[in-house]
């Protein structure tokens, strides 16, 4: 006889320490449409889509219990929930993978997670937990540092994580969803700052409409700059730029310069000094077709290509006063003065797309 708890039944407590439960005021009506309530979204979800920190409705006593972890094995899903009485352990609920359950899901990460500044909380499969991250340990209801990469035994389908200073080995199903806290990357921090600037822009408009146009413009420009800085960071501090090559594929000491007639290549006298004297000018082709631009440049003895070079975010524009401010924009420029031999060559022949 199968002694496992069946759908919705609560099994025996484990030795894990737990969190909290919330009593439902009344049994919520089952609906496929999410309903906002007290900072949470109430909705039906497939039990396979339940996440740690969701509040799942327990059909036994009509209470919401916080989900600690979710394990899926073929057609069976085990949802581990924190107890509501002594809050000192978790217990499993067994469901079928095709079941639908009712949950309260926090509407923002801030409500779902109480991560300190500089950290981010997320849900990951156990096999994807990175070294140095922190995993929510059900034994202590606290985050414990992971020592080393996750080890997966593909024969059994289990993943093992070494947790804490005692390097305690904890077993998970490889596809088990676990709660992970990790340090925010520099790019994530920059994007958070960009989002804050966008909120400043929005709040200014709500308060003063277009009377706050200058501060709104400044917040928008700052947000755009921060997003570009995040992009550069994610790219390892480099970016792809156009470069000039001879017909043998050798990099030519030249930098792309905007002139009164458009962009042109300034051939440098000293390949080790991007600020050295210009010995010649090579105008870019203005042809709309890439093939024609290549043909025109080849007649001059050159081809245009692509290199990866050190990059930084720059701000530029033209004009003065408020009208000039409208032309200001951010862009990713070269951080090496416009030319360096210490670059990664991506292509020695790339005339660009047709336009």
FILUM-407034 format. One record per residue (C-alpha): residue number from 1; x, y, z. Coordinates in Angstrom, 3 decimals. Layout:
BEGIN
ATOM   n       px       py       pz
ATOM NUM        X        Y        Z
...
//
This chain:
BEGIN
ATOM   n       px       py       pz
ATOM   1    0.000    0.000    0.000
ATOM   2    1.307    3.398   -0.926
ATOM   3    1.927    5.431    2.235
ATOM   4    2.921    8.613    0.393
ATOM   5    0.649   11.645    0.929
ATOM   6   -1.743   12.142   -1.954
ATOM   7   -2.809   15.332   -3.680
ATOM   8   -3.035   18.168   -1.175
ATOM   9   -2.260   15.977    1.837
ATOM  10    0.419   17.078    4.252
ATOM  11    3.146   14.565    4.994
ATOM  12    5.381   14.163    8.029
ATOM  13    7.541   17.180    9.003
ATOM  14   11.187   17.139    8.044
ATOM  15   13.931   18.446   10.323
ATOM  16   14.069   21.725    8.393
ATOM  17   13.340   25.059   10.017
ATOM  18   10.741   27.225    8.400
ATOM  19    8.988   30.488    7.732
ATOM  20    5.339   31.510    8.074
ATOM  21    1.791   30.909    6.923
ATOM  22   -1.094   33.239    6.198
ATOM  23   -4.696   32.296    6.871
ATOM  24   -7.033   33.002    3.989
ATOM  25   -9.980   35.188    4.969
ATOM  26  -12.171   33.074    2.747
ATOM  27  -11.619   30.434    0.149
ATOM  28  -10.662   32.348   -3.000
ATOM  29  -12.726   31.755   -6.076
ATOM  30  -10.790   29.777   -8.647
ATOM  31  -10.041   31.967  -11.640
ATOM  32   -7.575   32.011  -14.472
ATOM  33   -7.259   35.797  -14.221
ATOM  34   -4.598   37.124  -11.799
ATOM  35   -6.021   39.335   -9.034
ATOM  36   -3.913   41.991   -7.292
ATOM  37   -4.169   41.916   -3.482
ATOM  38   -1.957   43.507   -0.805
ATOM  39    1.178   43.563   -2.948
ATOM  40    0.582   40.030   -4.221
ATOM  41   -0.989   38.542   -7.308
ATOM  42   -3.482   35.768   -6.608
ATOM  43   -3.811   33.303   -9.447
ATOM  44   -4.051   29.710  -10.585
ATOM  45   -0.781   28.237  -11.819
ATOM  46    0.389   24.817  -12.866
ATOM  47    2.018   23.165   -9.878
ATOM  48    5.152   22.756  -11.998
ATOM  49    5.350   26.575  -12.173
ATOM  50    5.236   27.140   -8.406
ATOM  51    8.277   29.069   -7.145
ATOM  52   10.037   29.224   -3.779
ATOM  53    8.546   32.045   -1.676
ATOM  54    5.160   31.734   -3.383
ATOM  55    2.288   31.401   -0.910
ATOM  56    0.378   28.261   -1.876
ATOM  57   -3.167   27.643   -0.696
ATOM  58   -3.355   24.496    1.422
ATOM  59   -6.674   22.750    0.644
ATOM  60   -6.561   21.042    4.057
ATOM  61   -7.249   24.134    6.152
ATOM  62   -7.584   26.996    3.663
ATOM  63   -4.308   28.707    4.673
ATOM  64   -1.519   30.106    2.568
ATOM  65    1.875   28.577    3.321
ATOM  66    5.232   29.784    2.062
ATOM  67    6.904   27.448   -0.414
ATOM  68   10.436   26.433    0.556
ATOM  69   11.350   24.369   -2.510
ATOM  70    9.833   22.402   -5.378
ATOM  71   10.965   18.997   -6.647
ATOM  72    9.669   17.470   -9.876
ATOM  73   10.129   13.799  -10.709
ATOM  74    8.451   12.625  -13.909
ATOM  75    4.719   13.110  -13.174
ATOM  76    5.022   13.826   -9.448
ATOM  77    5.685   17.234   -7.938
ATOM  78    6.632   17.652   -4.281
ATOM  79    6.078   21.124   -2.873
ATOM  80    7.869   21.660    0.442
ATOM  81    6.015   24.231    2.564
ATOM  82    6.867   25.842    5.876
ATOM  83    4.699   24.888    8.871
ATOM  84    2.337   27.435   10.352
ATOM  85    2.165   26.257   13.962
ATOM  86    5.652   26.188   15.457
ATOM  87    7.355   27.504   12.272
ATOM  88   10.287   25.213   12.908
ATOM  89   10.093   22.768   10.033
ATOM  90    8.831   22.105    6.529
ATOM  91    6.600   19.381    5.238
ATOM  92    5.941   18.007    1.762
ATOM  93    2.796   18.172   -0.314
ATOM  94    2.554   15.691   -3.175
ATOM  95    0.849   16.757   -6.389
ATOM  96    0.532   15.437   -9.904
ATOM  97    2.395   17.405  -12.564
ATOM  98   -0.901   18.167  -14.333
ATOM  99   -2.481   19.747  -11.235
ATOM 100   -3.336   23.429  -10.947
ATOM 101   -2.864   25.190   -7.607
ATOM 102   -3.808   28.581   -6.202
ATOM 103   -0.937   30.865   -5.155
ATOM 104   -0.242   34.372   -3.919
ATOM 105    2.883   35.613   -5.693
ATOM 106    4.643   38.838   -4.628
ATOM 107    4.252   41.454   -7.343
ATOM 108    7.800   42.816   -6.988
ATOM 109   11.168   41.225   -6.204
ATOM 110   11.355   43.509   -3.153
ATOM 111    8.300   41.781   -1.691
ATOM 112    9.369   38.338   -2.772
ATOM 113   12.848   38.756   -1.432
ATOM 114   14.468   40.882    1.231
ATOM 115   17.907   41.014   -0.352
ATOM 116   20.324   43.528    1.143
ATOM 117   21.753   46.284   -1.032
ATOM 118   24.186   44.976   -3.602
ATOM 119   22.533   41.548   -3.802
ATOM 120   19.879   39.996   -5.988
ATOM 121   17.603   37.048   -5.238
ATOM 122   16.373   34.681   -7.902
ATOM 123   15.134   31.168   -8.573
ATOM 124   17.523   28.721  -10.230
ATOM 125   17.660   25.026  -10.887
ATOM 126   20.049   23.379   -8.452
ATOM 127   22.359   22.335  -11.279
ATOM 128   22.721   25.994  -12.358
ATOM 129   23.706   27.468   -8.977
ATOM 130   27.072   29.256   -9.403
ATOM 131   30.056   29.057   -7.092
ATOM 132   30.025   31.814   -4.492
ATOM 133   26.253   32.290   -4.533
ATOM 134   24.103   31.784   -1.433
ATOM 135   21.391   29.120   -1.283
ATOM 136   18.429   29.226    1.084
ATOM 137   19.152   26.409    3.528
ATOM 138   15.931   24.845    4.795
ATOM 139   17.724   23.535    7.892
ATOM 140   18.363   27.069    9.158
ATOM 141   16.003   29.181    7.001
ATOM 142   19.036   31.292    6.128
ATOM 143   21.288   31.799    3.135
ATOM 144   24.449   29.681    3.085
ATOM 145   27.385   30.215    0.751
ATOM 146   28.048   27.650   -1.964
ATOM 147   31.629   26.367   -2.064
ATOM 148   32.624   25.354   -5.582
ATOM 149   30.589   24.503   -8.641
ATOM 150   27.494   22.318   -8.471
ATOM 151   28.190   18.622   -9.119
ATOM 152   25.551   16.659  -11.003
ATOM 153   25.381   12.868  -11.063
ATOM 154   23.610   12.254  -14.349
ATOM 155   23.144    8.594  -13.464
ATOM 156   20.855    9.429  -10.551
ATOM 157   19.744   12.873  -11.680
ATOM 158   20.914   14.403   -8.418
ATOM 159   22.922   17.594   -7.932
ATOM 160   25.181   18.117   -4.935
ATOM 161   26.082   21.492   -3.453
ATOM 162   28.752   22.105   -0.836
ATOM 163   27.254   24.570    1.643
ATOM 164   28.685   26.651    4.451
ATOM 165   32.083   26.783    6.141
ATOM 166   31.803   23.103    7.079
ATOM 167   31.304   22.287    3.357
ATOM 168   28.227   20.224    4.129
ATOM 169   27.165   18.273    1.016
ATOM 170   23.457   18.734    0.270
ATOM 171   21.582   16.720   -2.339
ATOM 172   18.964   18.175   -4.681
ATOM 173   17.150   16.917   -7.716
ATOM 174   18.943   18.495  -10.672
ATOM 175   15.789   20.303  -11.795
ATOM 176   14.725   21.288   -8.283
ATOM 177   14.045   25.021   -8.037
ATOM 178   16.018   26.607   -5.216
ATOM 179   16.241   30.108   -3.784
ATOM 180   19.570   31.758   -4.582
ATOM 181   21.079   35.046   -3.403
ATOM 182   24.107   36.381   -5.208
ATOM 183   26.104   39.565   -5.467
ATOM 184   24.764   41.940   -8.083
ATOM 185   26.980   42.333  -11.076
ATOM 186   28.255   45.802  -11.905
ATOM 187   25.978   45.834  -14.945
ATOM 188   22.918   44.990  -12.821
ATOM 189   23.798   47.770  -10.385
ATOM 190   24.122   50.250  -13.256
ATOM 191   20.745   49.190  -14.660
ATOM 192   19.188   49.646  -11.217
ATOM 193   20.589   53.189  -11.175
ATOM 194   19.206   53.759  -14.691
ATOM 195   15.771   52.600  -13.548
ATOM 196   15.955   55.041  -10.615
ATOM 197   16.691   57.891  -13.032
ATOM 198   13.717   56.867  -15.169
ATOM 199   11.532   56.951  -12.059
ATOM 200   12.855   60.447  -11.287
ATOM 201   11.886   61.517  -14.799
ATOM 202    8.412   60.019  -14.443
ATOM 203    7.849   61.514  -10.967
ATOM 204    8.942   64.952  -12.193
ATOM 205    6.438   64.827  -15.025
ATOM 206    3.670   63.698  -12.646
ATOM 207    4.451   66.617  -10.317
ATOM 208    5.017   69.433  -12.775
ATOM 209    4.135   68.228  -16.266
ATOM 210    6.384   69.973  -18.820
ATOM 211    7.426   72.685  -16.323
ATOM 212   10.062   70.217  -15.187
ATOM 213   11.290   69.559  -18.722
ATOM 214   14.931   70.352  -17.960
ATOM 215   15.171   68.004  -14.991
ATOM 216   13.249   65.338  -16.933
ATOM 217   15.683   65.685  -19.824
ATOM 218   18.647   65.397  -17.444
ATOM 219   17.214   62.283  -15.791
ATOM 220   16.559   60.705  -19.190
ATOM 221   20.076   61.403  -20.441
ATOM 222   21.545   60.000  -17.212
ATOM 223   19.423   56.845  -17.453
ATOM 224   20.502   56.278  -21.056
ATOM 225   24.159   56.742  -20.126
ATOM 226   23.912   54.238  -17.268
ATOM 227   22.333   51.634  -19.558
ATOM 228   25.165   52.046  -22.067
ATOM 229   27.718   51.767  -19.258
ATOM 230   26.077   48.494  -18.227
ATOM 231   26.379   47.266  -21.817
ATOM 232   30.102   48.099  -21.926
ATOM 233   30.672   46.322  -18.614
ATOM 234   28.886   43.192  -19.860
ATOM 235   31.069   43.273  -22.979
ATOM 236   34.219   43.208  -20.860
ATOM 237   35.021   46.894  -21.360
ATOM 238   35.296   46.602  -25.141
ATOM 239   33.048   47.332  -28.098
ATOM 240   33.093   46.733  -31.839
ATOM 241   34.293   49.683  -33.945
ATOM 242   35.014   50.215  -37.610
ATOM 243   38.671   50.167  -38.599
ATOM 244   40.728   50.709  -41.752
ATOM 245   42.791   47.946  -43.405
ATOM 246   44.953   47.742  -46.492
ATOM 247   44.153   45.258  -49.259
ATOM 248   46.420   42.644  -47.624
ATOM 249   44.399   42.773  -44.420
ATOM 250   46.888   44.783  -42.365
ATOM 251   45.531   47.236  -39.828
ATOM 252   46.178   50.825  -40.943
ATOM 253   47.026   53.426  -38.259
ATOM 254   43.958   55.592  -38.793
ATOM 255   41.111   56.937  -36.732
ATOM 256   37.602   57.790  -37.821
ATOM 257   36.996   61.519  -37.505
ATOM 258   33.933   63.651  -38.124
ATOM 259   34.698   66.560  -40.462
ATOM 260   32.518   69.316  -41.862
ATOM 261   31.977   67.091  -44.919
ATOM 262   31.169   63.907  -43.007
ATOM 263   33.280   61.136  -41.530
ATOM 264   36.744   60.421  -42.885
ATOM 265   39.775   58.325  -41.993
ATOM 266   42.739   60.285  -40.638
ATOM 267   45.973   58.415  -41.418
ATOM 268   48.365   58.850  -38.479
ATOM 269   52.091   59.514  -38.682
ATOM 270   52.828   57.468  -35.546
ATOM 271   50.963   54.162  -35.097
ATOM 272   51.690   54.249  -31.362
ATOM 273   50.244   57.726  -30.846
ATOM 274   46.563   58.321  -31.744
ATOM 275   47.189   62.068  -31.361
ATOM 276   50.084   62.194  -33.832
ATOM 277   50.013   64.303  -36.978
ATOM 278   47.666   63.357  -39.808
ATOM 279   49.570   62.470  -42.979
ATOM 280   46.557   61.888  -45.237
ATOM 281   42.775   61.838  -45.317
ATOM 282   40.629   59.037  -46.771
ATOM 283   36.980   59.958  -47.215
ATOM 284   34.377   57.320  -46.480
ATOM 285   32.193   56.202  -49.346
ATOM 286   28.662   57.573  -49.186
ATOM 287   27.210   54.820  -51.393
ATOM 288   24.026   53.222  -50.048
ATOM 289   25.058   49.685  -51.042
ATOM 290   27.758   47.871  -49.081
ATOM 291   29.196   46.291  -52.208
ATOM 292   29.591   49.708  -53.832
ATOM 293   31.237   51.123  -50.713
ATOM 294   33.728   48.247  -50.777
ATOM 295   34.493   48.857  -54.453
ATOM 296   35.023   52.583  -53.853
ATOM 297   37.357   52.027  -50.899
ATOM 298   39.329   49.354  -52.736
ATOM 299   40.069   51.849  -55.526
ATOM 300   41.748   53.957  -52.839
ATOM 301   43.749   50.921  -51.617
ATOM 302   41.753   50.209  -48.479
ATOM 303   38.972   48.125  -46.992
ATOM 304   36.899   48.795  -43.908
ATOM 305   36.549   46.164  -41.202
ATOM 306   35.692   45.639  -37.546
ATOM 307   37.837   45.501  -34.396
ATOM 308   37.096   45.130  -30.700
ATOM 309   38.752   47.944  -28.767
ATOM 310   38.586   49.440  -25.258
ATOM 311   35.371   51.420  -24.908
ATOM 312   33.711   54.041  -22.760
ATOM 313   30.436   55.942  -22.806
ATOM 314   30.640   59.469  -24.170
ATOM 315   28.145   62.318  -24.396
ATOM 316   28.074   64.699  -27.336
ATOM 317   25.900   67.154  -29.203
ATOM 318   25.927   70.389  -31.151
ATOM 319   24.633   73.892  -30.547
ATOM 320   24.157   75.826  -27.338
ATOM 321   21.369   76.551  -24.886
ATOM 322   18.148   74.564  -24.693
ATOM 323   18.033   73.982  -28.441
ATOM 324   21.533   72.567  -28.327
ATOM 325   20.578   70.323  -25.422
ATOM 326   18.059   68.587  -27.674
ATOM 327   20.930   67.315  -29.832
ATOM 328   22.810   65.792  -26.890
ATOM 329   23.046   62.018  -26.872
ATOM 330   25.137   59.256  -25.341
ATOM 331   27.158   56.815  -27.381
ATOM 332   29.861   54.191  -26.954
ATOM 333   33.219   55.505  -28.118
ATOM 334   36.782   54.275  -28.190
ATOM 335   38.735   54.655  -24.967
ATOM 336   42.120   54.428  -26.699
ATOM 337   42.034   57.790  -28.461
ATOM 338   40.680   56.367  -31.686
ATOM 339   43.453   53.951  -32.647
ATOM 340   45.597   51.250  -31.105
ATOM 341   47.397   48.222  -32.455
ATOM 342   46.361   46.335  -29.318
ATOM 343   42.883   45.336  -30.534
ATOM 344   41.048   42.169  -31.469
ATOM 345   40.395   41.971  -35.197
ATOM 346   36.863   40.762  -35.922
ATOM 347   36.877   41.261  -39.697
ATOM 348   39.259   42.805  -42.239
ATOM 349   36.494   43.217  -44.842
ATOM 350   33.107   44.492  -43.666
ATOM 351   31.655   47.355  -45.706
ATOM 352   28.537   47.419  -43.555
ATOM 353   24.887   46.898  -44.355
ATOM 354   22.954   48.444  -47.202
ATOM 355   20.887   51.473  -46.232
//
